Amino acid sequence: MSVEFVSRLIGMIVLGVGGLYLGANLARMADAADAERWVLVFALVGVLAGLVLTPWLTLRPIRAARRLLGQLSSRTLLAGLFGLILSLVIAGLLAFPLSLLPRPFSQILPIAVAIILAYFGVAIFITRQNDILSVFSFLPSRGGDSRVKSGDNTRSILMDTSVIIDGRITDIVRTGFLAGSLLIPRFVLAELQHIADSGDKLRRQRGRRGLEVLANLQKDPRLPVYISDIDVEGTREVDDKLVILARQMHAPILTNDFNLNRVAELQGVTILNINDLANAVKAVFLPGEELTVRIIQEGREARQGVGYLDDGTMVVVQDGSELLGQDVQTSVTKVLQTAAGRMIFAKPEGDSKPSHSRKAK
C-alpha cells in the first residue's frame, strides 16, 4: 500500500469519528428528535472529507516543501538557517518586555513579532548569503592556520554540456584564470552520457570526448570539480534547468552555446562564454599595421585571397586571388568583429617588409 492510501484511511477514520461526535453534540444542543440522522450525516461527511482532503492537507505540502528544499543550494539553506536562529533569539529577548503590556497585546505581540522577525531574518540572510558566508572564510582554520582564504574560492560555476564537449576548458583550468569550483549537475551528466550513447557516429564521438574531458578535469588539482544531485522540477530541458538553478544559486554558467547565452542574459544570469574569452585574447591589429600572410584560398568576392593567423583569425587580402600559396606582405585596412570571431581586411604592400611586421600562416 502506498503512503497516500494509508493517509487517506487514517484521515477517513479520524474525521469520521470527529464528525460523529460533532453530529451528536449538535443534535443534543438543537434538541433534535432524529439525533441518529444528525450523527450519521456528520460522520459520513467526515469520512468523505478525510478520504478526499487528507493528502492535500498532509502529503502534498510535505512533498512540495521537499521539492523546494531539494532545489536550494547548501549555501542558501545554511544562510536561511542562520537567519532563522538569529531572528528567533531576538524575538525571545523581546518576548519578556512585550508580555508586560496589557491584554490583549501581551498575548498577541510576542507571537506576531516572532513571526515577522523570522520572515525578515530568513529573507535578509538568503538575499545577502554571499556577503554573510564570506565572513567565515576569513576565520582561522583548524590547527591555528591563520591564512586568509579568498571569498571567490567558494564560488560555484555551473558547467554546460557544450563546454565539456568543446574540450578547451581543460587548458583554461590549467592557466588558473578560473576561481572557485566547477559544479556539474546530474542532469548535465545524463545528457552527456546520452550523447555518448547516440547512434550517430559524430555525436557519439563528441559525447565520449566530453566524458574524457570530464575525467581529466576531476584529476586536475587546480580547480575542484563536483557532480551534484540538485535537480529542477517542472521542466525537462537541460538549458532551462541550468538557468533556473543558476538563478537560485546565484552562480554563473560556463558555456559556449549561443542560444543559452542569450536566454540566460535576458534572465539576469551571469554567463562565462569560452568563445568570448577566445576572441578577447586574440591579437589586436590596427589599420595601417603590416603583417605577412600566406594566401591559401580564394575569397568569397572577386579577386580576394584568404589566409589565417595562428589563432585562427581570418585575413581577407584584396587582390590576393592571384597570389595563392605565397607569403604576401600586407597592410591592414579594416578590422571587423563579428559573432563568429574577428576578421581582418588587408591589401598587398609589395616586397617591402618592415621590422614591426607580423607573420601569419
C-alpha positions as CSV (number, residue, x, y, z in Angstrom):
1,M,0.0,0.0,0.0
2,S,1.2,3.5,-0.8
3,V,1.7,6.2,1.8
4,E,-1.0,8.3,0.2
5,F,-3.6,5.4,0.5
6,V,-2.7,4.9,4.2
7,S,-3.0,8.6,4.9
8,R,-6.5,8.6,3.3
9,L,-7.5,5.7,5.5
10,I,-6.2,7.4,8.7
11,G,-7.8,10.7,7.7
12,M,-11.1,9.0,6.9
13,I,-11.2,7.3,10.4
14,V,-10.1,10.4,12.3
15,L,-12.5,12.8,10.5
16,G,-15.3,10.2,10.6
17,V,-15.0,9.9,14.3
18,G,-14.8,13.7,14.7
19,G,-17.9,14.1,12.5
20,L,-19.7,11.5,14.7
21,Y,-19.0,13.4,17.9
22,L,-19.8,16.8,16.2
23,G,-23.2,15.5,15.0
24,A,-24.1,14.1,18.4
25,N,-23.2,17.4,20.1
26,L,-25.1,19.5,17.6
27,A,-28.1,17.2,17.8
28,R,-28.1,17.5,21.6
29,M,-27.7,21.3,21.5
30,A,-30.6,21.5,19.0
31,D,-32.7,19.0,21.0
32,A,-33.4,17.2,17.7
33,A,-35.7,14.2,17.7
34,D,-33.8,12.5,14.9
35,A,-30.3,12.7,16.6
36,E,-29.2,9.4,14.9
37,R,-29.7,11.1,11.5
38,W,-27.5,14.0,12.5
39,V,-24.8,11.7,13.8
40,L,-24.9,9.6,10.6
41,V,-24.8,12.6,8.3
42,F,-21.9,14.3,10.0
43,A,-20.0,11.0,10.3
44,L,-20.4,10.4,6.5
45,V,-19.3,14.0,5.8
46,G,-16.2,13.5,8.0
47,V,-15.4,10.2,6.3
48,L,-15.7,11.7,2.8
49,A,-13.6,14.8,3.8
50,G,-10.9,12.6,5.3
51,L,-10.8,10.4,2.2
52,V,-10.5,13.3,-0.2
53,L,-8.7,16.1,1.7
54,T,-6.2,14.3,3.8
55,P,-3.4,14.1,1.1
56,W,-3.9,17.7,0.2
57,L,-3.5,18.8,3.8
58,T,-0.6,16.5,4.7
59,L,1.4,14.7,2.0
60,R,1.1,17.3,-0.8
61,P,2.5,20.2,1.2
62,I,5.3,17.9,2.5
63,R,6.3,16.9,-1.0
64,A,6.1,20.5,-2.2
65,A,8.4,21.5,0.6
66,R,10.8,18.7,-0.2
67,R,11.0,19.7,-3.8
68,L,11.6,23.3,-2.9
69,L,14.4,22.3,-0.4
70,G,15.9,20.0,-3.0
71,Q,16.3,22.9,-5.5
72,L,18.1,25.1,-3.0
73,S,21.8,25.1,-2.7
74,S,23.6,24.2,0.6
75,R,24.7,27.9,0.9
76,T,21.1,29.1,0.7
77,L,19.9,26.6,3.3
78,L,22.7,27.5,5.6
79,A,22.1,31.2,5.3
80,G,18.4,30.7,5.9
81,L,19.0,28.6,9.0
82,F,21.4,31.3,10.4
83,G,18.8,34.0,9.7
84,L,16.0,31.9,11.4
85,I,18.1,31.2,14.5
86,L,19.2,34.8,14.9
87,S,15.7,36.2,14.4
88,L,14.2,33.7,17.0
89,V,16.9,34.7,19.5
90,I,16.0,38.4,19.1
91,A,12.3,37.5,19.3
92,G,12.9,35.6,22.5
93,L,14.7,38.6,24.0
94,L,11.7,40.9,23.1
95,A,9.1,38.4,24.4
96,F,9.5,39.4,28.1
97,P,9.0,43.2,27.7
98,L,6.2,42.6,25.3
99,S,4.5,40.2,27.8
100,L,4.3,43.1,30.3
101,L,1.9,45.0,28.1
102,P,-1.8,45.0,28.9
103,R,-4.1,42.4,27.3
104,P,-4.6,41.5,24.5
105,F,-1.2,43.0,23.4
106,S,0.8,40.9,25.8
107,Q,-0.7,37.7,24.2
108,I,-0.6,38.7,20.6
109,L,2.5,40.8,20.1
110,P,5.2,38.2,21.2
111,I,3.9,35.7,18.6
112,A,3.4,38.4,15.9
113,V,6.9,39.8,16.5
114,A,8.5,36.3,16.3
115,I,6.8,35.6,13.0
116,I,7.7,38.9,11.5
117,L,11.3,38.7,12.7
118,A,11.6,35.1,11.4
119,Y,10.4,36.1,8.0
120,F,12.7,39.1,7.6
121,G,15.7,37.2,9.2
122,V,15.4,34.4,6.6
123,A,14.8,36.8,3.7
124,I,17.7,39.1,4.5
125,F,20.2,36.3,5.1
126,I,19.3,34.5,1.9
127,T,19.5,37.7,-0.1
128,R,22.9,38.6,1.3
129,Q,24.1,35.0,1.7
130,N,27.4,35.5,-0.3
131,D,28.4,38.5,1.9
132,I,27.4,36.8,5.1
133,L,29.0,33.4,4.5
134,S,32.2,35.0,3.1
135,V,32.8,36.3,6.6
136,F,33.5,32.7,7.7
137,S,36.2,32.3,5.1
138,F,38.4,34.9,7.0
139,L,38.3,32.9,10.2
140,P,41.4,30.9,11.1
141,S,41.2,27.2,10.1
142,R,41.6,24.3,12.5
143,G,45.1,23.9,13.8
144,G,45.9,27.6,14.2
145,D,46.5,28.3,10.5
146,S,45.6,31.9,10.1
147,R,46.0,32.2,6.3
148,V,43.2,34.2,4.7
149,K,41.1,32.4,2.1
150,S,39.7,34.3,-0.8
151,G,35.9,34.7,-0.9
152,D,36.0,33.9,-4.6
153,N,37.2,30.3,-3.9
154,T,33.7,29.5,-2.6
155,R,32.0,30.4,-5.9
156,S,30.4,27.6,-7.8
157,I,30.5,27.7,-11.6
158,L,27.8,25.6,-13.4
159,M,29.1,23.8,-16.5
160,D,27.0,23.3,-19.6
161,T,27.3,20.2,-21.8
162,S,28.6,22.2,-24.7
163,V,31.6,23.5,-22.8
164,I,32.5,20.0,-21.7
165,I,32.4,18.6,-25.2
166,D,34.3,21.6,-26.5
167,G,37.4,20.5,-24.6
168,R,39.1,23.9,-24.2
169,I,38.0,24.1,-20.6
170,T,40.9,21.8,-19.7
171,D,43.5,24.3,-21.0
172,I,41.7,27.2,-19.4
173,V,41.7,25.5,-16.0
174,R,45.4,24.8,-16.3
175,T,46.1,28.5,-16.8
176,G,44.5,29.3,-13.4
177,F,42.2,32.1,-14.7
178,L,39.0,30.4,-13.2
179,A,38.5,30.7,-9.4
180,G,36.0,28.7,-7.3
181,S,34.8,25.2,-8.1
182,L,33.2,23.6,-11.2
183,L,29.7,22.2,-10.5
184,I,28.2,19.7,-12.9
185,P,24.5,18.9,-12.2
186,R,23.5,15.3,-12.6
187,F,21.1,16.1,-15.5
188,V,24.0,17.6,-17.5
189,L,26.0,14.4,-16.9
190,A,22.9,12.4,-18.1
191,E,22.7,14.4,-21.3
192,L,26.4,13.9,-21.9
193,Q,26.0,10.2,-21.4
194,H,23.0,10.2,-23.8
195,I,25.2,11.9,-26.5
196,A,27.9,9.3,-25.9
197,D,25.4,6.5,-26.5
198,S,23.9,8.1,-29.6
199,G,23.5,6.1,-32.8
200,D,25.1,8.9,-34.8
201,K,28.9,8.4,-35.1
202,L,29.8,12.1,-34.9
203,R,27.6,12.7,-31.8
204,R,28.9,9.6,-30.2
205,Q,32.5,10.7,-30.6
206,R,31.7,14.1,-29.2
207,G,30.0,12.6,-26.2
208,R,32.9,10.3,-25.5
209,R,35.4,13.2,-25.8
210,G,33.3,15.1,-23.3
211,L,33.5,12.2,-20.8
212,E,37.3,12.1,-21.3
213,V,37.5,15.9,-20.7
214,L,35.4,15.5,-17.5
215,A,37.7,12.7,-16.3
216,N,40.7,14.9,-16.9
217,L,39.2,17.8,-15.0
218,Q,38.5,15.6,-12.0
219,K,42.1,14.6,-11.9
220,D,43.4,18.2,-12.1
221,P,44.1,19.6,-8.6
222,R,43.9,23.2,-9.6
223,L,40.1,23.5,-9.6
224,P,37.7,21.3,-7.6
225,V,35.1,19.5,-9.8
226,Y,31.8,18.3,-8.1
227,I,28.9,16.4,-9.5
228,S,25.7,17.5,-7.8
229,D,22.3,15.7,-7.5
230,I,20.5,19.1,-7.4
231,D,17.6,19.0,-9.9
232,V,14.9,21.3,-11.0
233,E,11.3,20.2,-11.1
234,G,8.7,21.3,-13.7
235,T,10.9,21.3,-16.8
236,R,12.8,18.7,-18.8
237,E,15.0,20.9,-20.9
238,V,18.6,21.0,-19.7
239,D,19.2,24.6,-20.7
240,D,16.1,25.7,-18.8
241,K,17.2,23.7,-15.7
242,L,20.6,25.3,-15.8
243,V,19.2,28.9,-16.0
244,I,16.8,28.2,-13.1
245,L,19.5,26.6,-11.0
246,A,21.9,29.4,-11.7
247,R,19.3,32.0,-10.5
248,Q,18.7,30.0,-7.3
249,M,22.4,29.5,-6.5
250,H,23.5,33.0,-7.8
251,A,26.1,31.1,-9.8
252,P,27.5,31.8,-13.3
253,I,27.1,29.4,-16.2
254,L,30.2,28.3,-18.2
255,T,29.1,27.6,-21.8
256,N,29.8,28.3,-25.5
257,D,26.1,27.8,-26.5
258,F,24.9,30.9,-28.3
259,N,21.2,30.4,-27.5
260,L,21.8,29.5,-23.9
261,N,24.0,32.7,-23.6
262,R,21.2,34.9,-24.9
263,V,18.4,33.3,-22.8
264,A,20.4,33.4,-19.6
265,E,21.4,37.0,-20.1
266,L,17.8,38.0,-20.5
267,Q,17.0,36.5,-17.1
268,G,19.9,38.2,-15.4
269,V,22.2,35.1,-15.1
270,T,25.9,35.7,-15.4
271,I,27.5,33.8,-18.4
272,L,31.1,32.8,-18.8
273,N,31.4,32.2,-22.6
274,I,34.6,30.5,-23.8
275,N,34.1,31.9,-27.3
276,D,34.1,35.4,-25.9
277,L,37.3,34.6,-24.0
278,A,39.0,33.3,-27.1
279,N,38.0,36.4,-29.1
280,A,39.2,38.7,-26.3
281,V,42.7,37.2,-26.1
282,K,43.3,37.3,-29.9
283,A,46.0,39.6,-31.2
284,V,44.8,43.2,-31.9
285,F,45.6,44.7,-35.3
286,L,45.2,48.4,-36.1
287,P,44.5,49.8,-39.6
288,G,47.9,50.6,-41.2
289,E,49.8,47.9,-39.4
290,E,51.7,45.4,-41.6
291,L,51.8,41.7,-41.5
292,T,52.9,38.8,-43.6
293,V,50.2,36.3,-44.5
294,R,50.2,33.1,-46.7
295,I,47.2,33.1,-49.1
296,I,45.7,29.6,-49.0
297,Q,42.4,30.0,-50.8
298,E,40.2,32.4,-52.8
299,G,37.8,34.7,-51.1
300,R,34.0,35.0,-51.5
301,E,34.3,38.2,-53.5
302,A,36.2,38.6,-56.8
303,R,40.0,38.8,-56.7
304,Q,40.0,38.2,-52.9
305,G,42.5,35.9,-51.2
306,V,42.2,34.4,-47.7
307,G,44.8,33.5,-45.1
308,Y,44.7,32.7,-41.4
309,L,46.6,33.8,-38.3
310,D,48.0,31.3,-35.8
311,D,45.0,31.9,-33.6
312,G,42.5,31.2,-36.4
313,T,41.7,34.8,-37.3
314,M,40.7,35.1,-41.0
315,V,42.7,37.6,-43.1
316,V,41.0,38.7,-46.3
317,V,43.5,40.1,-48.8
318,Q,42.4,42.4,-51.6
319,D,43.7,41.3,-55.0
320,G,45.1,38.2,-53.3
321,S,43.4,35.6,-55.5
322,E,46.4,35.5,-57.9
323,L,48.9,35.0,-55.0
324,L,47.7,31.6,-53.8
325,G,50.4,29.7,-51.9
326,Q,52.6,32.7,-51.5
327,D,53.7,34.7,-48.4
328,V,52.4,38.2,-49.0
329,Q,53.4,41.4,-47.2
330,T,50.1,43.2,-46.5
331,S,48.8,46.3,-44.8
332,V,45.7,46.2,-42.6
333,T,42.8,48.3,-43.9
334,K,39.9,47.3,-41.6
335,V,39.2,45.0,-38.6
336,L,35.7,43.6,-38.3
337,Q,34.4,42.0,-35.1
338,T,31.5,39.5,-35.8
339,A,29.6,37.0,-33.7
340,A,31.8,34.2,-35.2
341,G,35.0,36.0,-34.4
342,R,37.4,38.7,-35.7
343,M,38.1,39.3,-39.5
344,I,41.0,41.3,-40.8
345,F,40.9,43.0,-44.2
346,A,44.2,43.9,-45.8
347,K,45.9,44.8,-49.1
348,P,49.3,43.8,-50.6
349,E,52.2,46.1,-49.8
350,G,54.8,44.8,-52.3
351,D,58.1,43.2,-51.4
352,S,59.0,45.6,-48.5
353,K,59.0,44.0,-45.0
354,P,59.1,46.5,-42.1
355,S,60.8,45.4,-38.9
356,H,57.5,45.5,-36.9
357,S,55.6,43.2,-39.3
358,R,53.9,40.1,-38.1
359,K,53.7,36.8,-39.9
360,A,50.7,34.5,-40.3
361,K,50.2,31.2,-41.9
